Structure formats: structure tokens, C-alpha cells
């Protein structure tokens, strides 16, 4: 019976408003048209928060499926959801990669999605950090299963607005560490290339006065008619995200961190 049941899906892309334009919307709708209908909207940058784009799976299944104590709902979940989620994660990840390959061929930067949100109707909202290439974690389905188990057991509390994996605080700490490592590596490389840089500087110093005047004139012309560059997402260092600390975000705006390994709040 469950073999003939499939959830419906709408993709909602919530973009930093500085990236939002008609061409961008058309590209997104065209790229994902074979996966699911797409809605594209924009949000203002949040003070103190890095720019980000969010993709949301709006999942609809007009039957009960979340309550594990309901035998019919549990059979429906087991027979439908894990396989369907796995297929959708794979299909959308492949689509993101293909779309960014086209952008690269056209000399454009990759278009990143920083979080994947899974909206299971009124049952739950789960936000999962994507990889550096915007792909979904290989164990994404297992994460969803664990969230469902814990929520059904009441282990995460009541009035949950979102389960964020990892918590924002955990991810920001990981990103800061990766950025620090990247900076240290760049400094080490720069010091190793110091001899070459000295030679390069000596060569630059040999520029004739006439060439210097030409350069100054070109710079003056550029300043007289400046062109504002298009906004681009900052490039972040690539690293393996640690998903072991979740952020349980409640309806009243509070957040508690949950250790997956301990199965308890930190």
C-alpha cells in the first residue's frame, strides 16, 4: 500500500536580498524545474550574521506519519519517508552541482546554499548545515530519524521552533577555527615565498616614469567613472562540519544546545 504513496514537495529558496534579481529567479526556477516547483524570495541581511541563502523542503503528506506511537503512522513513515528523503537529497545535491558547473563555465561564481531546512508540516522544522559545496550530509536521513525519535520521546522539550544541526554557535566556532587555520597557512606560505617577493618588488621598482604616468592616468579615469561591483557571497574555507552539537530553538526565542553523543542537553 505504501508503495503508491509519495509526499509532495515544494522548494523554497530564501536568498540574501543583494543576490535577488529577475535573472537569478529565472535561473533557479529553470534549474530545479524537474525536481519540484520552486518559490524564490529574499531576506534582508541580519546584523551580526554572515550572509546566507537557505533552501527549504516544504514536505506535504496528507496522512499522519510523525507520531511513532501510532502504528499506522509508523508503518507509513518506515515505508515511505527514508527512501524518499534519500532520493530527494541526492537529486537536489546533484542539481546544485550541475547548476554551479554551468555558472563556472560562464565565468560566474558558485551559488551557495548554506542551510537546508526540512519542513514536515506542523510536526517539525529541521535545519541542516550543508557542505562547502552546498551538498547535503551523507547521513542526512539518519539525522532526521534521530530528531523524530527524540521529539517523539519528548527529549528535546516542548514548543520547538527549529532543530538546527549543528547549532549556530557550534558552526560559527568551527568556521572561526577553519578561518584561523587558513590564515596561518597563508602566512606560512607568504613567508616561504619571501625571496620571490623581494625579486618581484625589485622588478616592479624598475617601471619607467612614463609608465607610471600612464598607470596614474588610467587610475584617475577609473575613479572618475567608478563601477560598483556586483555583490558576491564571501568565500568560506572548506572543512568537514561537526554535526554533534544541535541547537534546539524554541518558540520564545531561546536556544539550548543538545549533545548527540550524550543524548542530553549540554
Backbone torsions as a table, in degrees:
resi	resn	phi	psi	omega
1	UNK	NA	-45.9	-178.4
2	UNK	-67.1	-17.3	-179.2
3	UNK	-62.2	-22.4	-177.9
4	UNK	-100.7	3.8	-178.5
5	UNK	-103.0	129.2	177.4
6	UNK	-137.3	138.4	174.3
7	UNK	-67.4	157.3	170.1
8	UNK	-98.1	155.1	-174.7
9	UNK	-137.5	135.4	167.7
10	UNK	-123.7	132.7	176.2
11	UNK	-94.8	129.6	176.5
12	UNK	-119.9	117.0	178.3
13	UNK	-98.7	123.6	179.2
14	UNK	-111.7	107.5	-170.4
15	UNK	-104.9	151.6	167.7
16	UNK	-57.4	129.6	-171.6
17	UNK	-61.5	-19.9	179.6
18	UNK	-73.7	-12.0	176.3
19	UNK	-101.9	-8.3	-170.7
20	UNK	-83.1	122.0	173.3
21	UNK	-157.8	171.4	-175.5
22	UNK	-61.1	-40.6	-179.7
23	UNK	-64.1	-41.8	179.2
24	UNK	-62.5	-45.2	-179.9
25	UNK	-61.3	-43.7	179.5
26	UNK	-62.6	-42.1	179.6
27	UNK	-61.8	-42.9	-178.6
28	UNK	-65.4	-48.4	-178.3
29	UNK	-62.1	-38.0	179.1
30	UNK	-69.1	-42.5	-176.3
31	UNK	-64.4	-36.7	-173.1
32	UNK	-105.0	10.1	-174.4
33	UNK	-61.3	-32.8	-177.9
34	UNK	-83.1	-11.0	179.3
35	UNK	-88.5	-53.6	-177.0
36	UNK	-170.6	159.5	172.3
37	UNK	-58.5	145.1	-176.1
38	UNK	-122.8	138.8	171.0
39	UNK	-113.4	137.0	-178.8
40	UNK	-125.4	126.1	179.3
41	UNK	-136.8	173.3	-177.1
42	UNK	-129.5	154.4	175.0
43	UNK	-132.2	152.9	176.9
44	UNK	-74.0	148.3	176.5
45	UNK	-58.3	142.0	-179.9
46	UNK	-95.3	127.9	179.9
47	UNK	-56.7	132.7	177.3
48	UNK	78.5	4.8	-178.7
49	UNK	-124.2	139.1	-179.7
50	UNK	-64.4	149.8	176.8
51	UNK	-58.8	141.9	179.9
52	UNK	-153.8	151.4	171.5
53	UNK	-112.5	142.2	-176.3
54	UNK	-126.3	132.7	172.9
55	UNK	-108.3	129.6	-179.9
56	UNK	-116.4	131.0	168.9
57	UNK	-87.0	113.3	174.7
58	UNK	-96.1	99.3	-170.1
59	UNK	-98.1	126.2	179.8
60	UNK	-122.5	131.6	173.9
61	UNK	-144.8	111.3	-170.2
62	UNK	-81.7	47.5	173.9
63	UNK	-149.1	155.9	178.0
64	UNK	-69.7	134.9	-178.3
65	UNK	-147.7	-11.3	-171.5
66	UNK	-89.6	-32.8	-174.8
67	UNK	-76.3	112.9	-177.8
68	UNK	-72.1	-20.5	179.8
69	UNK	-78.2	-12.7	176.6
70	UNK	-91.3	112.7	-174.1
71	UNK	-61.0	-39.5	-179.9
72	UNK	-66.2	-43.9	179.1
73	UNK	-63.5	-39.6	-179.5
74	UNK	-66.4	-41.1	178.0
75	UNK	-64.5	-38.8	179.5
76	UNK	-64.9	-44.6	178.4
77	UNK	-58.5	-52.3	-176.3
78	UNK	-62.2	-35.1	-176.8
79	UNK	-82.2	-16.9	-172.6
80	UNK	-123.0	-54.9	-163.2
81	UNK	-66.2	-50.9	-175.9
82	UNK	-56.1	-48.6	-178.5
83	UNK	-65.5	-42.1	-179.3
84	UNK	-64.6	-44.0	178.7
85	UNK	-61.5	-44.8	179.5
86	UNK	-58.2	-45.5	-179.5
87	UNK	-64.2	-41.7	-179.5
88	UNK	-67.9	-41.3	177.8
89	UNK	-59.1	-45.7	-178.8
90	UNK	-65.5	-44.7	-177.3
91	UNK	-64.2	-44.2	-178.5
92	UNK	-71.5	-39.1	176.2
93	UNK	-59.0	-44.0	178.7
94	UNK	-64.2	-35.7	179.6
95	UNK	-68.8	-40.5	176.9
96	UNK	-60.0	-45.5	179.9
97	UNK	-61.9	-45.8	-178.9
98	UNK	-63.3	-42.4	180.0
99	UNK	-63.7	-40.0	-180.0
100	UNK	-72.7	-28.9	174.3
101	UNK	-64.5	-40.2	177.4
102	UNK	-64.4	-41.9	178.9
103	UNK	-62.2	-40.5	179.5
104	UNK	-63.3	-40.7	178.6
105	UNK	-63.1	-28.4	179.4
106	UNK	-93.0	8.9	178.4
107	UNK	74.5	22.3	-179.8
108	UNK	-106.1	151.0	177.6
109	UNK	-70.7	158.2	177.0
110	UNK	-61.8	150.4	178.5
111	UNK	-103.7	105.7	-172.0
112	UNK	-87.3	150.1	166.6
113	UNK	-118.3	120.4	-170.8
114	UNK	-88.8	-28.2	179.2
115	UNK	-136.7	142.9	169.5
116	UNK	-107.2	122.1	176.7
117	UNK	-104.6	136.6	178.3
118	UNK	-115.6	111.2	-178.5
119	UNK	-102.6	108.1	179.0
120	UNK	-96.7	69.2	-178.0
121	UNK	54.6	-133.9	177.5
122	UNK	-89.2	4.9	-174.7
123	UNK	-81.5	-43.7	-175.3
124	UNK	-167.1	153.2	169.9
125	UNK	-126.7	122.6	-179.0
126	UNK	-120.4	129.8	177.5
127	UNK	-114.4	123.3	-177.1
128	UNK	-119.0	131.8	178.2
129	UNK	-70.0	130.4	177.2
130	UNK	-81.3	168.3	177.1
131	UNK	-75.6	178.2	-177.8
132	UNK	-62.8	-22.8	177.4
133	UNK	-99.7	15.8	179.9
134	UNK	71.1	10.7	177.9
135	UNK	-78.7	160.6	-179.5
136	UNK	-89.9	148.2	179.6
137	UNK	-58.4	142.5	-179.3
138	UNK	-60.8	-30.6	180.0
139	UNK	-100.5	29.5	-179.3
140	UNK	-58.2	-40.5	-179.9
141	UNK	-64.9	-39.5	178.2
142	UNK	-62.0	-37.0	177.5
143	UNK	-62.1	-44.0	179.8
144	UNK	-63.1	-43.5	178.4
145	UNK	-59.5	-41.8	-178.7
146	UNK	-66.8	-41.9	177.4
147	UNK	-60.0	-45.9	-179.1
148	UNK	-61.0	-44.1	179.0
149	UNK	-59.3	-47.9	-176.2
150	UNK	-68.6	-38.5	178.9
151	UNK	-67.3	-40.1	178.1
152	UNK	-64.8	-31.6	179.0
153	UNK	-82.0	-6.4	-179.1
154	UNK	75.2	15.2	-174.2
155	UNK	-75.4	-16.0	-177.1
156	UNK	-102.7	1.0	179.1
157	UNK	93.6	-171.9	-176.3
158	UNK	-112.1	166.7	177.0
159	UNK	54.2	48.9	179.6
160	UNK	-83.0	126.5	177.5
161	UNK	-87.6	-37.0	-177.6
162	UNK	-162.1	140.8	169.5
163	UNK	-103.1	112.9	-175.9
164	UNK	-105.0	128.0	-174.1
165	UNK	-125.5	109.9	-6.7
166	UNK	-78.7	179.5	176.4
167	UNK	-64.0	156.9	177.8
168	UNK	-58.8	-42.5	-178.9
169	UNK	-61.7	-42.8	179.8
170	UNK	-64.5	-45.6	-178.6
171	UNK	-64.8	-43.4	-179.2
172	UNK	-62.2	-37.5	177.5
173	UNK	-65.2	-42.0	178.3
174	UNK	-64.2	-42.0	-179.3
175	UNK	-66.3	-41.3	178.4
176	UNK	-60.8	-40.6	178.9
177	UNK	-65.4	-40.6	179.4
178	UNK	-66.5	-39.9	178.3
179	UNK	-65.4	-39.8	177.9
180	UNK	-63.4	-42.8	178.5
181	UNK	-63.7	-39.2	178.8
182	UNK	-64.3	-42.2	179.0
183	UNK	-63.6	-44.1	179.7
184	UNK	-63.9	-38.3	178.4
185	UNK	-65.9	-38.8	179.4
186	UNK	-66.3	-39.8	178.4
187	UNK	-64.0	-43.2	179.6
188	UNK	-63.0	-41.3	179.3
189	UNK	-66.1	-38.5	179.7
190	UNK	-64.6	-41.4	178.5
191	UNK	-65.9	-36.2	179.1
192	UNK	-68.6	-25.6	-179.0
193	UNK	-98.0	13.4	-173.3
194	UNK	-59.0	-39.0	-178.8
195	UNK	-62.1	-43.6	179.0
196	UNK	-65.0	-35.3	179.6
197	UNK	-67.1	-38.1	178.4
198	UNK	-61.0	-43.3	179.3
199	UNK	-64.4	-39.8	179.9
200	UNK	-64.8	-41.7	179.3
201	UNK	-63.2	-37.9	178.6
202	UNK	-64.1	-38.5	179.5
203	UNK	-67.3	-40.8	178.6
204	UNK	-63.5	-33.9	-178.2
205	UNK	-67.1	-15.4	-177.9
206	UNK	-86.7	4.4	178.7
207	UNK	-61.3	133.9	-177.2
208	UNK	-71.9	161.9	179.9
209	UNK	-62.0	-36.2	179.9
210	UNK	-65.1	-40.8	178.1
211	UNK	-65.4	-37.8	179.5
212	UNK	-64.0	-38.6	178.7
213	UNK	-64.7	-42.6	179.1
214	UNK	-60.2	-42.9	179.5
215	UNK	-63.0	-42.8	-180.0
216	UNK	-63.2	-40.4	179.7
217	UNK	-65.2	-40.9	178.0
218	UNK	-62.7	-41.8	179.1
219	UNK	-62.9	-39.6	-179.9
220	UNK	-64.7	-40.5	178.2
221	UNK	-63.2	-39.9	180.0
222	UNK	-65.1	-37.5	179.3
223	UNK	-70.3	-30.3	-178.4
224	UNK	-71.4	-27.9	-178.3
225	UNK	-133.2	68.4	-174.8
226	UNK	-69.4	146.6	176.2
227	UNK	-115.7	119.8	-178.4
228	UNK	-73.2	122.2	-178.8
229	UNK	-68.0	150.1	176.9
230	UNK	-67.8	148.1	179.7
231	UNK	-68.1	136.7	177.0
232	UNK	-130.5	140.7	176.8
233	UNK	-62.7	136.8	176.4
234	UNK	-61.7	140.0	179.9
235	UNK	-80.9	125.4	-177.3
236	UNK	-102.0	151.4	178.1
237	UNK	-65.7	146.1	177.1
238	UNK	-84.7	131.6	176.0
239	UNK	-158.4	161.4	179.4
240	UNK	-81.9	118.1	-177.8
241	UNK	-71.8	136.8	174.2
242	UNK	-92.1	115.2	-175.2
243	UNK	-97.5	14.9	-169.7
244	UNK	-79.8	-13.5	178.4
245	UNK	-116.6	114.9	-178.7
246	UNK	-94.1	155.1	172.3
247	UNK	-109.6	116.3	177.8
248	UNK	-95.2	108.8	-175.9
249	UNK	-99.4	124.4	-174.2
250	UNK	-100.9	163.5	-176.6
251	UNK	-61.6	-25.5	-179.7
252	UNK	-85.2	4.7	177.6
253	UNK	93.8	-7.9	179.2
254	UNK	-78.6	158.8	-179.7
255	UNK	-136.4	134.7	173.4
256	UNK	-123.2	143.2	179.2
257	UNK	-94.5	135.5	-175.9
258	UNK	-119.7	125.3	177.9
259	UNK	-86.7	118.3	-179.4
260	UNK	-66.9	-40.2	-178.0
261	UNK	-63.0	-42.3	-179.1
262	UNK	-82.9	-19.1	-176.7
263	UNK	66.8	30.7	-175.9
264	UNK	-153.7	163.1	176.6
265	UNK	-68.8	144.5	-179.9
266	UNK	-70.7	NA	NA
